[in-house]
Amino acid sequence: MGTFIGHVYPGLFLIVYALYQAIVASKAVIFKDSLLDRSCHPRKEGRWARLWKISYGGLLKMVTGSILIAYEISCIKGGLILMNRELPPRFMYPKQWQHLTMFILLTLNGCVDVMSKNLLPRRCVLLEKCTLVLTFYVLLLLLMSHVQNSTGIELQTHCLLILVVFLLMLVLTIELWTPDTFHLLLIETFLFLMMGSWLIQAGFILYKPVTGYPWQDDDISDIMFITTFFCWHVMINASCLLGIYGISSLWYRRYCPSLKLMASKEAPHHKGSLYKLLQGVEQSEKEDQALLLSKSSS
């Protein structure tokens, strides 16, 4: 992960995962469904029906984690060894071992998702959430020790990443008690998107600057612009989530017959209520007119 590719690949994974989660959450809100599908995978609906119940997020975690593990091991010439053979022995490649631990946790988290959604007779949401929370607790600990020798631009970039991971850890912890809350899922999706886009940005800042010249650790303006770029990521990612919800709403309302049927069922109810209200107004007007006529005749 200590290379340009090592930052871009995890960032792309997080962005794809966040976009997928944003689409799923938008559909659940539009159709007023539960955010958690607790049903087991279908056994009597045919072979093709099972494809809709596959845990694509879990498979994405497993595949991406396995690829990143292989990439991290291949980057070390002579193999990723734990200790050398000198006396006294010393630990080797501390940052690479931290990266490897992160990727192993990602793969295991994907395995738990697939097992819960597709192998168990009933989905265990608490198991999925606990595994994800444990992953981010460990990730936060690793990142805190990862920046011990960092200074300047690298330290500022990683501190902002640690901030996102910390907030994401808090949201995931709260979701252990309220897993079916749309607002928390929206914040979680936004933080995943922020983490992914900022990892890609960090790759360009640390290894491939757009100007072709490295950033200067002793230049305060460079450090200030790191935070400015982070704020731009906040605005762009928030706009992206809003756009996904808007496009999903237009798409389902135009091409989904079940949503049209729901709207048509609600429309007569509103019309009937309006009709009853108008009848009540007309009846009261007639009574007032009859009262006035009786007074004038007397």
C-alpha beads as a LAMMPS data file, in Angstrom:
LAMMPS data file: protein, C-alpha beads

298 atoms
297 bonds

1 atom types
1 bond types

-500.0 500.0 xlo xhi
-500.0 500.0 ylo yhi
-500.0 500.0 zlo zhi

Masses

1 110.0

Atoms # bond

1 1 1 0.000 0.000 0.000
2 1 1 3.019 2.255 0.246
3 1 1 2.817 2.947 -3.504
4 1 1 0.535 4.837 -5.857
5 1 1 -1.288 1.663 -6.899
6 1 1 -1.548 0.598 -3.267
7 1 1 -3.598 3.724 -2.528
8 1 1 -5.657 3.806 -5.732
9 1 1 -6.919 0.193 -5.700
10 1 1 -8.364 0.289 -2.158
11 1 1 -9.822 3.705 -2.929
12 1 1 -11.567 2.423 -6.053
13 1 1 -12.960 -0.522 -4.089
14 1 1 -14.393 1.775 -1.414
15 1 1 -15.944 4.063 -4.028
16 1 1 -17.589 1.167 -5.882
17 1 1 -18.847 -0.302 -2.602
18 1 1 -20.234 3.073 -1.466
19 1 1 -21.993 3.686 -4.801
20 1 1 -23.553 0.224 -4.671
21 1 1 -24.717 0.840 -1.110
22 1 1 -26.117 4.255 -2.082
23 1 1 -28.200 2.697 -4.884
24 1 1 -29.538 -0.020 -2.562
25 1 1 -30.412 2.525 0.139
26 1 1 -32.121 4.830 -2.367
27 1 1 -34.266 1.975 -3.657
28 1 1 -35.252 0.995 -0.112
29 1 1 -36.307 4.544 0.718
30 1 1 -38.241 5.047 -2.528
31 1 1 -40.200 1.805 -2.108
32 1 1 -40.468 2.312 1.678
33 1 1 -38.920 -1.091 2.311
34 1 1 -36.728 -2.225 5.160
35 1 1 -33.023 -1.556 4.749
36 1 1 -32.311 -5.081 5.990
37 1 1 -33.471 -8.116 4.035
38 1 1 -33.626 -10.741 6.751
39 1 1 -35.067 -13.464 4.591
40 1 1 -33.012 -16.507 3.659
41 1 1 -31.902 -17.173 0.127
42 1 1 -34.629 -18.746 -2.026
43 1 1 -34.511 -22.490 -2.457
44 1 1 -37.750 -23.092 -4.387
45 1 1 -37.876 -20.137 -6.745
46 1 1 -35.611 -21.511 -9.430
47 1 1 -31.933 -21.361 -10.175
48 1 1 -31.925 -17.850 -11.620
49 1 1 -33.833 -16.355 -8.688
50 1 1 -30.869 -17.023 -6.407
51 1 1 -28.747 -14.574 -8.377
52 1 1 -30.757 -11.685 -6.932
53 1 1 -29.982 -12.826 -3.377
54 1 1 -26.206 -13.110 -3.788
55 1 1 -24.181 -10.910 -1.455
56 1 1 -22.420 -8.864 -4.125
57 1 1 -20.894 -6.561 -1.495
58 1 1 -19.377 -9.554 0.308
59 1 1 -18.028 -11.008 -2.926
60 1 1 -16.513 -7.640 -3.808
61 1 1 -14.754 -7.535 -0.420
62 1 1 -13.410 -11.071 -0.828
63 1 1 -12.095 -10.542 -4.365
64 1 1 -10.603 -7.120 -3.644
65 1 1 -9.008 -8.265 -0.389
66 1 1 -7.445 -11.310 -2.057
67 1 1 -6.043 -9.208 -4.905
68 1 1 -4.572 -6.656 -2.481
69 1 1 -3.009 -9.416 -0.357
70 1 1 -1.331 -10.888 -3.428
71 1 1 -0.181 -7.432 -4.556
72 1 1 1.282 -6.554 -1.147
73 1 1 3.245 -9.815 -0.968
74 1 1 4.531 -9.452 -4.532
75 1 1 5.873 -5.945 -3.879
76 1 1 8.548 -7.253 -1.468
77 1 1 11.565 -8.766 -3.159
78 1 1 12.605 -11.999 -1.509
79 1 1 9.223 -12.461 0.170
80 1 1 7.436 -10.832 3.065
81 1 1 9.353 -12.218 6.038
82 1 1 8.482 -11.447 9.652
83 1 1 11.977 -11.448 11.228
84 1 1 15.534 -11.500 9.956
85 1 1 18.186 -14.057 10.871
86 1 1 20.553 -11.644 12.557
87 1 1 21.336 -11.602 16.251
88 1 1 19.409 -10.130 17.892
89 1 1 16.561 -10.729 15.414
90 1 1 14.527 -7.739 14.316
91 1 1 11.048 -7.411 12.862
92 1 1 10.996 -6.627 9.140
93 1 1 8.614 -4.582 6.971
94 1 1 6.329 -3.188 9.723
95 1 1 4.170 -1.066 7.400
96 1 1 3.747 -3.891 4.899
97 1 1 2.579 -6.220 7.653
98 1 1 0.071 -3.583 8.753
99 1 1 -1.234 -3.334 5.189
100 1 1 -1.488 -7.111 5.000
101 1 1 -3.475 -7.184 8.241
102 1 1 -5.934 -4.635 6.832
103 1 1 -6.462 -6.654 3.664
104 1 1 -6.902 -9.926 5.561
105 1 1 -9.592 -8.297 7.705
106 1 1 -11.328 -7.040 4.564
107 1 1 -11.358 -10.537 3.087
108 1 1 -12.671 -12.093 6.295
109 1 1 -15.398 -9.459 6.494
110 1 1 -16.489 -10.390 2.966
111 1 1 -16.554 -14.086 3.920
112 1 1 -18.819 -13.320 6.883
113 1 1 -21.200 -11.319 4.646
114 1 1 -21.488 -14.147 2.117
115 1 1 -21.949 -16.745 4.852
116 1 1 -24.661 -14.695 6.574
117 1 1 -26.667 -13.819 3.456
118 1 1 -26.266 -16.961 1.349
119 1 1 -25.258 -19.908 3.531
120 1 1 -27.086 -19.529 6.827
121 1 1 -30.815 -20.433 6.906
122 1 1 -31.547 -16.928 8.219
123 1 1 -29.491 -13.792 7.787
124 1 1 -27.624 -12.682 10.930
125 1 1 -27.319 -8.909 10.647
126 1 1 -25.696 -8.567 14.050
127 1 1 -22.853 -10.876 12.981
128 1 1 -22.205 -8.776 9.858
129 1 1 -22.250 -5.506 11.783
130 1 1 -20.004 -6.818 14.571
131 1 1 -17.431 -8.060 12.060
132 1 1 -17.446 -4.730 10.236
133 1 1 -17.097 -2.762 13.477
134 1 1 -14.227 -4.982 14.617
135 1 1 -12.513 -4.420 11.262
136 1 1 -12.618 -0.650 11.656
137 1 1 -11.504 -0.743 15.279
138 1 1 -8.406 -2.639 14.171
139 1 1 -7.975 -0.347 11.152
140 1 1 -8.015 2.732 13.386
141 1 1 -5.365 1.231 15.679
142 1 1 -3.158 0.359 12.713
143 1 1 -3.479 3.835 11.194
144 1 1 -2.635 5.509 14.507
145 1 1 0.679 3.653 14.640
146 1 1 1.154 3.947 10.875
147 1 1 1.909 7.681 11.081
148 1 1 4.525 7.538 13.848
149 1 1 7.393 8.542 11.563
150 1 1 5.343 10.753 9.220
151 1 1 5.768 14.516 8.964
152 1 1 4.445 17.391 6.911
153 1 1 2.303 16.528 3.926
154 1 1 2.170 12.802 4.633
155 1 1 1.127 13.373 8.247
156 1 1 -1.619 15.851 7.307
157 1 1 -2.980 13.519 4.623
158 1 1 -3.108 10.528 6.936
159 1 1 -4.599 12.532 9.829
160 1 1 -7.583 13.467 7.659
161 1 1 -7.939 9.813 6.687
162 1 1 -7.852 8.835 10.366
163 1 1 -10.628 11.364 11.031
164 1 1 -12.869 9.681 8.446
165 1 1 -12.110 6.207 9.829
166 1 1 -12.861 7.382 13.382
167 1 1 -16.236 8.850 12.395
168 1 1 -17.066 5.724 10.424
169 1 1 -16.208 3.580 13.442
170 1 1 -18.602 5.613 15.602
171 1 1 -21.447 5.316 13.095
172 1 1 -20.951 1.569 12.710
173 1 1 -20.907 1.162 16.491
174 1 1 -24.243 2.998 16.830
175 1 1 -25.695 0.828 14.061
176 1 1 -25.240 -2.230 16.270
177 1 1 -28.334 -1.074 18.182
178 1 1 -30.217 0.623 15.302
179 1 1 -29.239 -1.208 12.098
180 1 1 -32.381 -0.260 10.160
181 1 1 -31.966 3.530 10.298
182 1 1 -31.745 5.347 6.985
183 1 1 -29.921 8.400 8.360
184 1 1 -27.107 6.298 9.788
185 1 1 -26.818 4.305 6.566
186 1 1 -26.607 7.563 4.612
187 1 1 -23.793 8.836 6.846
188 1 1 -22.027 5.467 6.603
189 1 1 -22.243 5.507 2.794
190 1 1 -20.951 9.079 2.673
191 1 1 -17.970 8.216 4.895
192 1 1 -17.126 5.150 2.787
193 1 1 -17.188 7.381 -0.284
194 1 1 -15.014 9.957 1.473
195 1 1 -12.509 7.309 2.530
196 1 1 -12.232 5.948 -1.005
197 1 1 -11.895 9.288 -2.783
198 1 1 -9.395 10.568 -0.225
199 1 1 -7.236 7.448 -0.570
200 1 1 -7.022 8.089 -4.315
201 1 1 -6.241 11.750 -3.672
202 1 1 -3.533 10.718 -1.193
203 1 1 -1.959 8.520 -3.863
204 1 1 -1.681 11.491 -6.207
205 1 1 -0.417 13.822 -3.463
206 1 1 2.280 11.493 -2.118
207 1 1 3.436 9.664 -5.247
208 1 1 2.205 11.344 -8.452
209 1 1 1.604 15.090 -7.998
210 1 1 -0.345 16.655 -10.849
211 1 1 2.270 19.419 -11.262
212 1 1 5.086 16.901 -11.561
213 1 1 6.877 18.404 -8.560
214 1 1 6.685 16.938 -5.016
215 1 1 4.769 18.758 -2.330
216 1 1 6.930 20.694 0.150
217 1 1 6.731 19.742 3.828
218 1 1 8.088 23.108 4.953
219 1 1 5.576 25.128 2.896
220 1 1 2.568 26.052 5.031
221 1 1 0.457 26.809 1.940
222 1 1 0.849 23.216 0.726
223 1 1 -0.318 21.867 4.085
224 1 1 -3.276 24.263 4.108
225 1 1 -4.337 23.184 0.621
226 1 1 -4.426 19.562 1.800
227 1 1 -7.327 20.514 4.090
228 1 1 -8.908 22.587 1.311
229 1 1 -8.859 19.596 -1.035
230 1 1 -10.426 17.477 1.711
231 1 1 -13.292 19.985 2.028
232 1 1 -13.802 19.841 -1.744
233 1 1 -14.102 16.060 -1.463
234 1 1 -16.800 16.540 1.183
235 1 1 -18.876 18.756 -1.109
236 1 1 -18.389 16.606 -4.219
237 1 1 -19.244 13.334 -2.457
238 1 1 -22.340 14.842 -0.812
239 1 1 -23.505 16.087 -4.220
240 1 1 -22.832 12.632 -5.684
241 1 1 -25.081 10.935 -3.109
242 1 1 -27.815 13.495 -3.696
243 1 1 -27.561 12.922 -7.442
244 1 1 -27.797 9.142 -7.024
245 1 1 -30.984 9.484 -4.984
246 1 1 -32.502 11.904 -7.500
247 1 1 -31.680 9.730 -10.528
248 1 1 -32.923 6.595 -8.739
249 1 1 -36.178 8.323 -7.831
250 1 1 -36.791 9.441 -11.415
251 1 1 -35.840 6.029 -12.795
252 1 1 -38.083 3.962 -10.539
253 1 1 -41.022 6.336 -10.844
254 1 1 -40.835 6.194 -14.623
255 1 1 -39.985 2.560 -15.333
256 1 1 -41.198 0.644 -12.271
257 1 1 -44.862 -0.424 -12.587
258 1 1 -45.180 -1.369 -8.915
259 1 1 -44.290 2.176 -7.856
260 1 1 -46.875 3.565 -10.281
261 1 1 -49.440 1.180 -8.836
262 1 1 -48.675 2.420 -5.332
263 1 1 -49.126 6.009 -6.492
264 1 1 -52.414 5.167 -8.225
265 1 1 -53.717 3.494 -5.064
266 1 1 -52.856 6.519 -2.982
267 1 1 -54.389 8.986 -5.471
268 1 1 -58.068 7.849 -5.145
269 1 1 -57.718 7.964 -1.383
270 1 1 -56.642 11.599 -1.544
271 1 1 -59.359 12.379 -4.078
272 1 1 -61.975 10.736 -1.877
273 1 1 -60.843 12.737 1.120
274 1 1 -60.976 15.942 -0.910
275 1 1 -64.460 15.052 -2.174
276 1 1 -65.704 14.454 1.363
277 1 1 -64.206 17.744 2.475
278 1 1 -65.944 19.623 -0.348
279 1 1 -69.242 17.934 0.499
280 1 1 -68.895 19.076 4.086
281 1 1 -68.248 22.660 2.988
282 1 1 -71.277 22.652 0.656
283 1 1 -73.501 21.217 3.396
284 1 1 -72.443 23.923 5.847
285 1 1 -73.106 26.626 3.219
286 1 1 -76.619 25.248 2.614
287 1 1 -77.359 25.281 6.340
288 1 1 -76.168 28.895 6.604
289 1 1 -78.387 29.925 3.684
290 1 1 -81.429 28.177 5.209
291 1 1 -80.778 29.963 8.536
292 1 1 -80.593 33.348 6.807
293 1 1 -83.844 32.725 4.877
294 1 1 -85.678 31.740 8.053
295 1 1 -84.519 34.916 9.806
296 1 1 -85.528 37.133 6.877
297 1 1 -89.013 35.543 6.661
298 1 1 -89.613 36.021 10.381

Bonds

1 1 1 2
2 1 2 3
3 1 3 4
4 1 4 5
5 1 5 6
6 1 6 7
7 1 7 8
8 1 8 9
9 1 9 10
10 1 10 11
11 1 11 12
12 1 12 13
13 1 13 14
14 1 14 15
15 1 15 16
16 1 16 17
17 1 17 18
18 1 18 19
19 1 19 20
20 1 20 21
21 1 21 22
22 1 22 23
23 1 23 24
24 1 24 25
25 1 25 26
26 1 26 27
27 1 27 28
28 1 28 29
29 1 29 30
30 1 30 31
31 1 31 32
32 1 32 33
33 1 33 34
34 1 34 35
35 1 35 36
36 1 36 37
37 1 37 38
38 1 38 39
39 1 39 40
40 1 40 41
41 1 41 42
42 1 42 43
43 1 43 44
44 1 44 45
45 1 45 46
46 1 46 47
47 1 47 48
48 1 48 49
49 1 49 50
50 1 50 51
51 1 51 52
52 1 52 53
53 1 53 54
54 1 54 55
55 1 55 56
56 1 56 57
57 1 57 58
58 1 58 59
59 1 59 60
60 1 60 61
61 1 61 62
62 1 62 63
63 1 63 64
64 1 64 65
65 1 65 66
66 1 66 67
67 1 67 68
68 1 68 69
69 1 69 70
70 1 70 71
71 1 71 72
72 1 72 73
73 1 73 74
74 1 74 75
75 1 75 76
76 1 76 77
77 1 77 78
78 1 78 79
79 1 79 80
80 1 80 81
81 1 81 82
82 1 82 83
83 1 83 84
84 1 84 85
85 1 85 86
86 1 86 87
87 1 87 88
88 1 88 89
89 1 89 90
90 1 90 91
91 1 91 92
92 1 92 93
93 1 93 94
94 1 94 95
95 1 95 96
96 1 96 97
97 1 97 98
98 1 98 99
99 1 99 100
100 1 100 101
101 1 101 102
102 1 102 103
103 1 103 104
104 1 104 105
105 1 105 106
106 1 106 107
107 1 107 108
108 1 108 109
109 1 109 110
110 1 110 111
111 1 111 112
112 1 112 113
113 1 113 114
114 1 114 115
115 1 115 116
116 1 116 117
117 1 117 118
118 1 118 119
119 1 119 120
120 1 120 121
121 1 121 122
122 1 122 123
123 1 123 124
124 1 124 125
125 1 125 126
126 1 126 127
127 1 127 128
128 1 128 129
129 1 129 130
130 1 130 131
131 1 131 132
132 1 132 133
133 1 133 134
134 1 134 135
135 1 135 136
136 1 136 137
137 1 137 138
138 1 138 139
139 1 139 140
140 1 140 141
141 1 141 142
142 1 142 143
143 1 143 144
144 1 144 145
145 1 145 146
146 1 146 147
147 1 147 148
148 1 148 149
149 1 149 150
150 1 150 151
151 1 151 152
152 1 152 153
153 1 153 154
154 1 154 155
155 1 155 156
156 1 156 157
157 1 157 158
158 1 158 159
159 1 159 160
160 1 160 161
161 1 161 162
162 1 162 163
163 1 163 164
164 1 164 165
165 1 165 166
166 1 166 167
167 1 167 168
168 1 168 169
169 1 169 170
170 1 170 171
171 1 171 172
172 1 172 173
173 1 173 174
174 1 174 175
175 1 175 176
176 1 176 177
177 1 177 178
178 1 178 179
179 1 179 180
180 1 180 181
181 1 181 182
182 1 182 183
183 1 183 184
184 1 184 185
185 1 185 186
186 1 186 187
187 1 187 188
188 1 188 189
189 1 189 190
190 1 190 191
191 1 191 192
192 1 192 193
193 1 193 194
194 1 194 195
195 1 195 196
196 1 196 197
197 1 197 198
198 1 198 199
199 1 199 200
200 1 200 201
201 1 201 202
202 1 202 203
203 1 203 204
204 1 204 205
205 1 205 206
206 1 206 207
207 1 207 208
208 1 208 209
209 1 209 210
210 1 210 211
211 1 211 212
212 1 212 213
213 1 213 214
214 1 214 215
215 1 215 216
216 1 216 217
217 1 217 218
218 1 218 219
219 1 219 220
220 1 220 221
221 1 221 222
222 1 222 223
223 1 223 224
224 1 224 225
225 1 225 226
226 1 226 227
227 1 227 228
228 1 228 229
229 1 229 230
230 1 230 231
231 1 231 232
232 1 232 233
233 1 233 234
234 1 234 235
235 1 235 236
236 1 236 237
237 1 237 238
238 1 238 239
239 1 239 240
240 1 240 241
241 1 241 242
242 1 242 243
243 1 243 244
244 1 244 245
245 1 245 246
246 1 246 247
247 1 247 248
248 1 248 249
249 1 249 250
250 1 250 251
251 1 251 252
252 1 252 253
253 1 253 254
254 1 254 255
255 1 255 256
256 1 256 257
257 1 257 258
258 1 258 259
259 1 259 260
260 1 260 261
261 1 261 262
262 1 262 263
263 1 263 264
264 1 264 265
265 1 265 266
266 1 266 267
267 1 267 268
268 1 268 269
269 1 269 270
270 1 270 271
271 1 271 272
272 1 272 273
273 1 273 274
274 1 274 275
275 1 275 276
276 1 276 277
277 1 277 278
278 1 278 279
279 1 279 280
280 1 280 281
281 1 281 282
282 1 282 283
283 1 283 284
284 1 284 285
285 1 285 286
286 1 286 287
287 1 287 288
288 1 288 289
289 1 289 290
290 1 290 291
291 1 291 292
292 1 292 293
293 1 293 294
294 1 294 295
295 1 295 296
296 1 296 297
297 1 297 298
